[in-house]
Amino acid sequence: MSVIESIYCPNCGHQAERSYGRDRHVVRVQCPTCDYLMVTCAFTARVIEAYAPGLYAHRL
């Protein structure tokens, strides 16, 4: 069973979610507002996959 937490997005500050895989080795942070994604290893903190398109000027 995976665990999902509600957090603030480190990219835009809106509500995002952090989820842990079944084995708790992989941590995934994703934000639907700015399309931010960060997948890391829970033990080494190494980035497995990342996507952060940036903030749009009209949203500021």
C-alpha atoms as an extended CHARMM CRD file, in Angstrom:
* protein
*
        60  EXT
         1         1  MET       CA              0.0000000000        0.0000000000        0.0000000000  PROA      1               0.0000000000
         2         2  SER       CA              1.3550000000        3.4220000000       -0.8970000000  PROA      2               0.0000000000
         3         3  VAL       CA              1.1850000000        6.4410000000        1.4060000000  PROA      3               0.0000000000
         4         4  ILE       CA              0.1080000000        9.8630000000        0.0820000000  PROA      4               0.0000000000
         5         5  GLU       CA              0.7120000000       13.1590000000        1.9140000000  PROA      5               0.0000000000
         6         6  SER       CA             -0.5680000000       16.6220000000        1.0540000000  PROA      6               0.0000000000
         7         7  ILE       CA              2.2560000000       19.1930000000        0.9050000000  PROA      7               0.0000000000
         8         8  TYR       CA              3.0150000000       22.5770000000       -0.6450000000  PROA      8               0.0000000000
         9         9  CYS       CA              4.7190000000       22.4970000000       -4.0250000000  PROA      9               0.0000000000
        10        10  PRO       CA              8.3870000000       23.5590000000       -3.8150000000  PROA      10              0.0000000000
        11        11  ASN       CA              8.0580000000       25.1140000000       -7.2810000000  PROA      11              0.0000000000
        12        12  CYS       CA              4.8620000000       27.2090000000       -7.1130000000  PROA      12              0.0000000000
        13        13  GLY       CA              3.5550000000       26.9460000000       -3.5330000000  PROA      13              0.0000000000
        14        14  HSD       CA              0.1780000000       25.4330000000       -4.4250000000  PROA      14              0.0000000000
        15        15  GLN       CA             -1.0990000000       22.1730000000       -2.9730000000  PROA      15              0.0000000000
        16        16  ALA       CA              0.8020000000       19.1120000000       -4.2090000000  PROA      16              0.0000000000
        17        17  GLU       CA              1.1550000000       15.5270000000       -3.0960000000  PROA      17              0.0000000000
        18        18  ARG       CA              4.0310000000       13.3830000000       -1.9160000000  PROA      18              0.0000000000
        19        19  SER       CA              3.6360000000        9.6560000000       -2.3470000000  PROA      19              0.0000000000
        20        20  TYR       CA              5.7840000000        6.7800000000       -1.1690000000  PROA      20              0.0000000000
        21        21  GLY       CA              5.9490000000        3.5160000000       -3.1060000000  PROA      21              0.0000000000
        22        22  ARG       CA              4.9600000000        0.1740000000       -1.6310000000  PROA      22              0.0000000000
        23        23  ASP       CA              8.5110000000       -0.6230000000       -0.6010000000  PROA      23              0.0000000000
        24        24  ARG       CA              9.0980000000        3.0030000000        0.5890000000  PROA      24              0.0000000000
        25        25  HSD       CA             12.2680000000        3.2290000000       -1.5510000000  PROA      25              0.0000000000
        26        26  VAL       CA             10.8470000000        5.7290000000       -4.0440000000  PROA      26              0.0000000000
        27        27  VAL       CA              9.3790000000        9.1360000000       -3.1330000000  PROA      27              0.0000000000
        28        28  ARG       CA              7.3300000000       11.0010000000       -5.7350000000  PROA      28              0.0000000000
        29        29  VAL       CA              6.3090000000       14.6850000000       -5.4380000000  PROA      29              0.0000000000
        30        30  GLN       CA              3.9030000000       16.0220000000       -8.0330000000  PROA      30              0.0000000000
        31        31  CYS       CA              1.9080000000       19.2160000000       -8.4770000000  PROA      31              0.0000000000
        32        32  PRO       CA             -1.0530000000       19.4270000000      -10.8690000000  PROA      32              0.0000000000
        33        33  THR       CA             -0.9470000000       23.2550000000      -10.9090000000  PROA      33              0.0000000000
        34        34  CYS       CA              2.5430000000       23.8080000000      -12.3430000000  PROA      34              0.0000000000
        35        35  ASP       CA              3.2450000000       20.2620000000      -13.6270000000  PROA      35              0.0000000000
        36        36  TYR       CA              6.1820000000       19.7850000000      -11.2140000000  PROA      36              0.0000000000
        37        37  LEU       CA              7.5120000000       16.2440000000      -10.7690000000  PROA      37              0.0000000000
        38        38  MET       CA             10.3800000000       14.9200000000       -8.6590000000  PROA      38              0.0000000000
        39        39  VAL       CA             11.0850000000       11.2220000000       -8.0840000000  PROA      39              0.0000000000
        40        40  THR       CA             13.8670000000       10.4170000000       -5.6260000000  PROA      40              0.0000000000
        41        41  CYS       CA             15.3410000000        7.4540000000       -3.7790000000  PROA      41              0.0000000000
        42        42  ALA       CA             14.3470000000        7.5730000000       -0.1050000000  PROA      42              0.0000000000
        43        43  PHE       CA             17.6550000000        6.1210000000        1.0710000000  PROA      43              0.0000000000
        44        44  THR       CA             20.2300000000        7.9950000000       -1.0010000000  PROA      44              0.0000000000
        45        45  ALA       CA             18.1620000000       11.1040000000       -1.9370000000  PROA      45              0.0000000000
        46        46  ARG       CA             19.3590000000       10.7200000000       -5.5240000000  PROA      46              0.0000000000
        47        47  VAL       CA             17.0660000000       12.0690000000       -8.1930000000  PROA      47              0.0000000000
        48        48  ILE       CA             15.5890000000        9.3710000000      -10.4160000000  PROA      48              0.0000000000
        49        49  GLU       CA             13.3710000000       11.6130000000      -12.5270000000  PROA      49              0.0000000000
        50        50  ALA       CA             12.6130000000       15.3440000000      -12.4560000000  PROA      50              0.0000000000
        51        51  TYR       CA             10.5250000000       17.8340000000      -14.3840000000  PROA      51              0.0000000000
        52        52  ALA       CA              9.9850000000       21.4530000000      -13.3420000000  PROA      52              0.0000000000
        53        53  PRO       CA              8.8030000000       23.6540000000      -16.2190000000  PROA      53              0.0000000000
        54        54  GLY       CA              9.0100000000       26.8930000000      -14.2340000000  PROA      54              0.0000000000
        55        55  LEU       CA              6.5390000000       29.5630000000      -13.2860000000  PROA      55              0.0000000000
        56        56  TYR       CA              4.5270000000       31.4790000000      -15.8140000000  PROA      56              0.0000000000
        57        57  ALA       CA              4.5500000000       35.2750000000      -15.5570000000  PROA      57              0.0000000000
        58        58  HSD       CA              0.7460000000       35.5520000000      -15.7860000000  PROA      58              0.0000000000
        59        59  ARG       CA              0.3650000000       33.3730000000      -12.6630000000  PROA      59              0.0000000000
        60        60  LEU       CA              2.5480000000       35.6490000000      -10.5370000000  PROA      60              0.0000000000
